[in-house]
Amino acid sequence: MKFTRISLQNFKCYADADLRLNPGVTVIHGVNGSGKSSLLEAAFFALYGARALDATLSDIVTTGADETIVELWFTHAGGDYHLRRRIRATGEQPTTAECVLEGPSATYEGAQDVRAHVTELLRMDHEAFVNCAYVRQGEVNKLINATPGERQDMLDDLLQLGKLEEYRSRASKARVGVGRVRDDKQGALSQIAEQIEAKEEKELHETLNRLETELQEVESEIERFEDQREAAVETLETAESVLEEYEAKREELTTLEDEIDELQETIADTERERESLQSEMGELRATIEDSEETVKGELADSELDADADIETVDERLADLQERDEQLRDELESYKLAASEHESDAENARERAKSLEEQAAEKRTRAEDLATEIEADEEAIAERRERLAGLTEEIEELQAQFEDAPVEIGEAEAHRESLADERSDRQTELSDLTATIEQQRESIQEAEALLEAGKCPECGQDVEGSPHVESLADERETLAELEAEREQLREQRERLDERLERAEALVEAESEIERLRDRRETVSELIEEKEASLSEDRERVNELRESAAELESEAEDERAAASEAQAAAEDAREEIGTVNEQRGELKERRQRMERARDALEAIEAAESELERLRERRADLAETNEERRQRLADKRERKAELAEAVEQSQVESARQDRQNAQNYIEQVDEKLDELRERRNDLQSRIGGVSNEIEELEGLRERRGELEATVQRLESLYEETEQLESMYGTLRAELRQRNVETLERMLNDTFELVYQNASYDRIELDGDYELTIYQKDGQRLEPEQLSGGERALFNLSLRTAIYRLLAEGIEGTAPMPPLVLDEPTVFLDSGHVSQLVALIEQMRELGVEQIVVVSHDEELIGAADDLVHVEKDATTNRSRVERMDSAALVEP
């Protein structure tokens, strides 16, 4: 796997960066705090997300930015990949808005799916990545400081041995599960054997034969009693038929008696109704006489005769209605005229009021504008005074540049020049402070070893060692470095004073520009206000003239309103006259309508009188028919009374009683026999079911015996599989340990050229031990700081070699990434680190990325990337550089 390009937008200190990475050794160079490590963290974040950085999304989004975009291009196993992550920071908390991995055969979306596929591609999660290929800043001693158990888990996970332990654990669980199932089956087999033995002792077939014989006897008895019962039922039916015929005649006779009584009563009611109709007819005749008198009275004062009919009255009512409609039309016409005149008067009054209000408004506006003119004249005078004050302020600020090192307009460039110079001094001071701290730590370690009686370089006894005198040289070097740092601090303080003076000049220059703009603005305002004063005075005169014209128009409108109001009063007088005529006409119509109602009442009464005559005749005819039916029913009643024979009825009643008694007795006996038959059938069914269960149990016993045998065989196989995985894991671990020990010794021999050490031993539990030439054992923690850092780098590269050679190209390793690996190394150890990197290249590592500001590492780089932070914007930028030019003195 190789990184080919990385692009950043608003990631930590980067606003915008785009960097291509080539095969070989790439060194990322820059001062401390410039953002070198952030480039590596961005690539790591692209692969595994924020969780891999032990950070939140808020930590990676540039302060004040709405979104962060990180893109990584890489090749893997011959395919090209593009990974893009976009973080949106517009809500309360930043969220992943986009996460896409485009590969040669598929595209994956979503943070979880992308992280899972990256883990599958590299065969390592983010923890394995930092334990193998990514030596992060400050974690160079991570593996050596880990406990043997932690180191074992790290390396087993990297070497995929954890899978074998997982398989062995699965096989163990399978063995336990098979054993549990086998024991359950054996227990079930024992229970079935006991059930079979218990059922065989019951002699089920003999019991079944005995019950079937008894059932046949019971069914024969049931058949005999059912035949006898059927004969009794026939006798009962015959007797009931005779009795039913008798009851039918009795019912008909009773019905006839009821019908005869009902007919007699109905005839009497009808005669009473005829008498009532005769009385109603007399009342109707009286109504006709009263209505005729009403007609004569209502028509007496009209132009119609007393014997006029309804048609003539209707014609007269139509004439009166037509005259009323004419009067109503005249009334509506007068009302409309009155309304229009009233509306015209109201509109004229409203227009007069509106014109008066407009006139008042214009007079008010004229007075307000005159007041504003006076205020504007005062404001112009005040602005002229302000203009003179601004000129004085500008002259005072310009005086500050009389003894300044620059002219007005050059202050900003002067300040930036001093800021760059101060930044250079600060960078030199930071680098020098880091060197002093390294030198002081080296002296402290050496002093600690001296106190323990050991040489600070080789670890041998101090007595007779040629290296003891070097400690004094290191102390002298430390003093020189501290003196140099003090000089740099003095230079920085002088620059701070000059920078403070430059800041004041920049502020003065900015204030002069602002005051000049303000003076120009005030001058323009004075000119504009003076130009508008004459226009305002003309506008005051126009408003006053317009107000006078509007007041005259309002007087005309009020006169028109008075005329319209008088016309409306005339129309109302005409309305009163028409209403009086309509009142007289209404009274005449009402008398005519009452006469018409009386004529209609006469017609209705005569019609009803005729109907009652017909109804009375119909009732007389109906009563004659009823009297004939009454005679017929009395004759039928006499015939039925003679047809009933009492002796035959008594005999039928006796036969019915005997049959009912016998049926009750035989039903009880049949119920007993049927209950016994059901019991026998149930018992036979139970015995048959038990026989079937016995056969099923015997069949189940055979199946369980075969299953137990198969489970016994499977249990033995899982035992063998569990043992095989455990043995294979132990063998592979031992083989990897031997290979890793060999590679570690090869690497350590290359990078640590010291005759004091003989070899490094790595046991099966990944416990590390260093042997000196004299055979004495040392723990890695007993090495000096530089030796311990170099030892850890050797261990990391050995693990990287083991994984790369063991996989044999099926899963190409990621780039080897070293972030500030020289923190604890002196100049001699840095040379050995350069040799180690060169060896990794020779062994086939296609891409190595190193973050460092060490000149020796820079000189060994194929590509050099320089990172620089802008002091003004606090944003970092990257650019490729010529490594030879950077290391020149």
Secondary structure, 3 states (H helix, E strand, C coil): CEEEEEEEEEECCEEEEEEECCCEEEEEECCCCCCHHHHHHHHHHHHHCHHHHCCCHHHHECCCCCEEEEEEEEEECCEEEEEEEEEECCCCCCEEEEEEEECCCCEEECHHHHHHHHHHHHCCCHHHHHHHCEECCCCCCHHHHCCHHHHHHHHHHHCCHHHHHHHHHHHHHHHHHHHHHHHHHHHHHHHHHHHHHHHHCCCHHHHHHHHHHHHHHHHHHHHHHHHHHHHHHHHHHHHHHHHHHHHHHHHHHHHHHHHHHHHHHHHHHHHHHHHHHHHHHHHHHHHHHHHHHHHHHHCCCCCCCCCCCHHHHHHHHHHHHHHHHHHHHHHHHHHHHHHHHHHHHHHHHHHHHHHHHHHHHHHHHHHHHHHHHHHHHHHHHHHHHHHHHHHHHHHHHHHHHCCCCCCCCCHHHHHHHHHHHHHHHHHHHHHHHHHHHHHHHHHHHHHHHHHCCECCCCCCECCCCCCCCHHHHHHHHHHHHHHHHHHHHHHHHHHHHHHHHHHHHHHHHHHHHHHHHHHHHHHHHHHHHHHHHHHHHHHHHHHHHHHHHHHHHHHHHHHHHHHHHHHHHHHHHHHHHHHHHHHHHHHHHHHHHHHHHHHHHHHHHHHHHHHHHHHHHHHHHHHHHHHHHHHHHHHHHHHHHHHCCHHHHHHHHHHHHHHHHHHHHHHHHHHHHHHHHHHHHHHHHHHHHHHHHHHHHHHHHHHHHHHHHHHHHHHHHHHHHHHHHHHHHHHHHHHHHHHHHHHHHHHHHHHCCCCCEEEEEECCCCCEEEEECCCCEECHHHCCHHHHHHHHHHHHHHHHHHHHHHHCCCCCCCCEEEECCCCCCCHHHHHHHHHHHHHHHHCCCCEEEEECCCHHHHHCCCEEEEEEECCCCCCEEEEEECHHHHCCC
